[in-house]
Amino acid sequence: MFDLIIKNADLDGKLTGIGIKDGIIKAIRPHIEEPSKDTIDAKDKIITSAFANMHTHAAMSLLKGIGQDLPLMDWLQKVIWPLESKFVSKEFVKAGTELAIAKMIREGTTFFLDMYFFEEEMASIVEQAGIRAGLGFGILDFPTKVASTPDEHIDRAKHFMHNFKDNKSIIPVICPHSPYTCSKSTLKKVINLRDEYNAYIHMHISETKKEVENLYLEHGKYPIEYLNDIGLLNERFIGAHGVHLNDEEIAIAKEKSITIVHCPDSNLKLGSGIAPIWKYVKSGVRIALGTDSEASNDNLSMMEEMSIMAKLQKGYLQDPTAMPINKAIKIATKNGFEAFNIKAGEIKEGFDADIIIINPNDITNIPIYNKKASILYSLNSSYIETTIARGKVLYHKGEFKTLDIEKIIYNTKHWQDKISNAL
């Protein structure tokens, strides 16, 4: 008996059934006759892999839309960091994470990579919601709400790493914030912790020209070169943004098999620049996709992010062949899972059943001749009808199966009122 069968699934133009058992796609064939605990009919729908959002600060969803029309450092130093200093707490992180995860499930994301504080609070919500996440405490050289010194930040990270190292839904990650907020001494300690747990590192790199120039003035090296010389880079390094990499850095990124996470919407809104992602791809660098926080993006839609990514590269390079459909979808799905050695991101036998079903049957979407092109260029996440993570239906036709949406809305309004009074 299967746990779930998706019937009439259109895979590359062929109607087929998908049999799911114990969270794994066990059978893909035209007719599945075996019984199932649950069945979903995907006739006239579009079925594809769920998304992996590879750079988030989920709890910052409570700060969505604050601090508009500012460059990154002004936005951080004058708006975001003061608000975080006032409001960030276990309760803030819990409410913000519940809101963000509800949105991600609604918009087809079943794995996300996060850097923030009070990650234990986040972990419990991830497990309750039924998705997966890479989570890590931000490590900085200056005091935050969770630690006063770099050593205290690293101790918090180590404690989290130890407690969640065997968790099936949480991958504990080490998160030094950036080269401009972490000294070389701090980063050396991060390396020691990484080696102790064979851990992943998630870090902001080369987001703005100014930070790149400042690092070069201070150390005589560009960010990727600097981090490589320290010994921070390997196949488990996830670098968010990577907007301003030179040819030498691209070569190092390929050699060390790191992953660069492209966040086009956030980079555009903050005026940080347009990363030449197609150049990175052609150079053999693994690229994944992320939204960044809602505070800098204003949404968590991976469908929108993916569309912006593809169109930007075509326009930026004046080359309509750049970032073709299949490559763009792979960057938003398989590449993110693959960076964490998760066998998901494709609808194949033996892969985890992380799947979304889209209902395109609306006047705004027809006619549809190429379903993959529609996913990339014309559909939006409001047409996602079903989100499945490891074979479990988390959202279906307007109903959240694992989250109390009314409670989340109530808590969000409560925090909105508190934060509004401080603006």
N, C-alpha and C positions, 0 to 999 in steps of 0.2 A: 504494500500500500504506500502510495506517495503522500506526503504532507500537503502538497499543493500541485495542481496541474493548471498550466496556462494553455488554453486551447485556442486554435485559430490564430496563432502568433505568426505574423508576417516577418520571416527572416530572409532577407535578400530576395524578396519576391516569391518565396515559397511558403505556403501555409503549413504550419507544423504545430505539434504539441510540445510543451516543455514540462517534464516531470521533475519535481523537486522533492528531495528527501534529506532530512538532517541538515538543512541549510545549503545543500549542494545541488547543482544541476546534474541529475542522474541520467536523464534521457531527453533526447531531441529527435523526434521522428514524426512522420505524418499523422499517425494514429496511435494514441496511447489508450489502451483498453483497461489497464489496471485501475483499481479503485483509488480514490483520493479523499483525504479529509476535507479538502476545500478545492474549489475550481473557480477560475476566472476566465471569462470569455473575452479574448482580445480581438474579436472580429471587427474589421474596419478601424482598428486602432494602430498606433505606431509603438513598437516595443524596442527598447534599447537599454544599454547598461546604465546603472545609476552613476552619479558623479562623485568624484573625490575632490573636495575643496581643500587645497593644500596650503593655504595660509589664512588663518583667521585669528581674531581676538573676540571670541563669541560673546562674552559678557558685555562688550562695548555696544551691543545692540541697543542698550538703554540710552546710549549717547548719540543715536542716529540723528543726523541732520543738524548737529551743533557745530558752530565754528566754520561757517561757509566762506569761500573765496579767500582762503589763506594758504600761503606756502607751508610745506611740511613742518619746518622748525617753529614757525610762528603758531601754527595750529597745535603742535604738541606743547610748546612751552607756555603759551599764553591762554590756551583753552583747555586742552585735554588733560594734561598733567595736573593743573590746579583742581579740576573737577574730580579727577580720580583721587587726589589727595583728600578731598572732602568726603567723597561718597563710597569709594571702594571698600567693601566688607564682604564677609561670607554671604550675607543676605543679598547684597547687590549682585555678586557673581552668580549666585543661584538663580535669581530672577532673570538676569540677562542671558544666562546660558539656556534656561528653559525657553525663553523667547526665541533665541537664535536657532536652537535645535528644532523647534516647531517649524520655523520658516524653512530650514534646510530640508527637513523631511517633506514638507509640502512642495518643495521645489526640486526634489529628486536627488538630494545628496545623502549618501549613506556612510561616508567617511570624511572626517575633517581633521586638520592639523592645526593645533591651537597653541598660542603662547599668551599666558596671562598670570593671574595670581589666584590663590585659594583653589587650586586645581582639584583638590579632593572633593570640593563641592560640585565641580563640573563632572567628575568621574561618576558620581552617583546618578546624575541626571542622564548621562550617556547610557549607562547600563539600563536604567528604567525605560528610556526611549527605544532601545533596541538597535541603535546604530553603533558605529565604532569610531574611535578618535585616537589620534596621537596628541597627548597632553603634556605640557611642561611649564614649570614656573619660570617666569622671566628673571634673568640674572643680570644685575646692573651694579655699577660701582657706587651708586648713590642710594640713599635710603628710600624704601617704598613702604607700603602698608604691611608687608609681610616680613621685612628684614631691614636691618640698619647698616649692614656691611656686606661686602662681596662674599665673605666667608659664610655669613648667615644665609645669604641667598643660596649658596652652593649646598649648605647643609639641608635646607628645605628641599632642594632638588634631589639630593641623595636619599632623603627620607621617602620622598614620593616615588623615586625609582625603585627602592627596595620594596615598598608596599604593593606596587602594581606590576612588578616584573613578570608575574605569571597570569595576569588578568586576560580574559579572552576578548574583552571589548575595548580595553585601554592599552595603548602602547605608550609607556612613559618615555618622554623625550627631554633632552637637556636643551634649554633655551637661553643662551647668552643673547642679550637683546641686539647688539650690533657692535662693530669694531669701534664706534665712536662713544659708546657708553660702557665698554668693558676694556680694562687695561690688559696689557700682555700678561701680567701676573695672574689676573683673573682667568684669562683664556687658557693658560697653562694648567690651572686647577680644573677647568672644564675638561681638558684633554684627559687628565688623570681619572676623572669620574667616568668619562666616556669609555675609557679602556677597562675600567673595573667592571662595567655592566655591558660592554659591547653595545653601547647605546647609540641612538640617533641624535644628531644635533640639528636644531632648527634656529635660524638666525637671519636677521635683516642684513642685506648687503647691497651696496651701490645703488641705493634708492634715488639719491639726488647727486647732481654734479658737485655741489658744494661739499658734501661729506667726503666724496672721493678726493677732491682737491685738498681738503684739510688733512686727510689721512696721509696723503702723499707728502705734504709739507712737514708733517710730524715724523713720519717713518721712512720716507724716501721710497715707498712702495705703494702700488695700487691695492685695493682691498683683497682681491683673490690671491695676488702674489704674497701679500702680508700674511694672510691666514694660512696659506700653504707653507710658508717658511716656518711658521709657528708649529705646524703639524696638525692643524685642525681639520684638514680636508681629507675625506675618503668617501667611499660609496654610500655612507650613511649620513652625509652632510646634505641638508636641505636649505638652500639659500633663497630667501624671499626677495623678490623684486629683480635684482640684477639688471637694472636699467642701463647702466653705463660701464660695460665691460670692454676692455681693449682686446686686440687679437691675442696677445700673450695670455691674458686671463681666460679667454675662451679655450685656448689650447690646454691650459691647466685644468679647467673645468672638465674637459673631455678626458684628459689623462687620469684624473682622480675619480671619474665616474660620479661626480656630484649631481644633484638635481637642482635646477633653477626653477623657481615658481614665479610665473608671470602673473601680475596683478594689474591688468591694463586699465580697468575702470578707476581704481584708486589712484594710479599714477597719473591719469589724465586729469582727474578732479583736483589733485593737489599740485598740478603743474610740474610733476617730477620728470616728465619726459616719456618717450616712446621707446621701449626696449626693442632692439632688432632681433626679435625672437626667431624669425625665419633663418637668419644668419646662424644663430646658435644651433638650431635644429640641423641645418645642412652641415654644420661643423661636427656633428655627432654628440652634442650635449643633450642630456635628457631634460625635457621641459615638461613641467606640470602646470596646473592652473589653479589660481586662488582668487578669492574676492577681497581679501583683507577684511577689516572690520566694517560693520555698517556705519560706523562713525565717519569713515573716510570714503566709503563706497555708496552708502545709502541703500544698498540691498545685498542679499546673499544669493542672487540668482546666477547659477553657473551657466544656464543657457544664455543669458545676456552676456556674461563674461566671455564665453566661448565665441559668440558672434562678434563682439567688439574686437577680440584678439584677431580673428581671421580677417576682418575688414581693415583693421589698422595696418596689418602687414602688407596687404595688397595696395592700399593707398600710399603708405609710407614709402614703399619700394617702387610704386608705379608699375606693379607687376601683378596682373590678375591670376597668374598661376601660383603665386606664393600662398602658402598655408591652405592646401587643398582640403576638401571636406573630410575625408577619412583621417587625415593627420590631425586636424583640429579636434575632431571628436575623440580621438585616441589620447590627445594631450589632456582633455578634460575628464577622461574616464580611466582607462587602463594605466596610463603613465603614473598617476598618483598612487594607485593601489600598488603598482609594481615597485615604486620607490621604497615601499615598506614590506616587500616580499609577500603581499597579499594576493592570492590567486583569485582576482575578481577584475571587473572592468571589461569583460567580454561575455557574451552569451554563448558559452560552450560547455559541453559535458565535462564534468570535473571541476568547473569553476564555481565559486561561491555565487549563490543566487541573489545578487544585488542588481535589481531590475526595476525599470520604470515603464509604465504604460501611459501613453499620451493619447488623448482623444482630440483629434484635429477637426472634428465634424462641426465646424462653425463657418458661417459665411465669410468671415475674415481670412480663412485659411485656404479656401478652395480656389482653383483646382490645385491638386498635388500630383506632380509627375515623378518627383524624386524625394523620397521620404527623408533621406539623410540630409539633403539640401534644405528641406523644410525645417528639420531640427536645428540646423546651424543658422539659417538666414531669416526665417519668417515666423516660426512658432515661438511662443514664450512659455514660461513655467506655469502660468495660470491654467494651461491645458493639460498639465500632468494630472492624471486621474488616479494613478496607483503608484505607491512607492513600496518596494519590497527590499528588505535587508536580511541577508543570510536566510532567505526562504520565508521570512516572517513578514506578513503584510502590516505595514506601519501606518499607511494612509490609503483610503479607498473611497472615492466618490464623495469627498467632503467630510469624511469621518476619520479623526485621528484615533488609532487603536491603542496607543500606549501613553498618551499625554492628556491632561485635563486642560483643554484649551480655554475654557471660561475662566479658570483660575489664573492661567498665564496672562490673559487679557486684563483681569482685575489687578494683578500684581504690577503689570507694566504701567497701567494708569496711575497706580500709587507712586511708583518711582518717577514717572513723568512729572507729577505734581511737585514732588520734592525737589527735583532738579530744576524745574522751571522757576521755582522761587529763589534759586541761587544764581540765576543768569542775570 
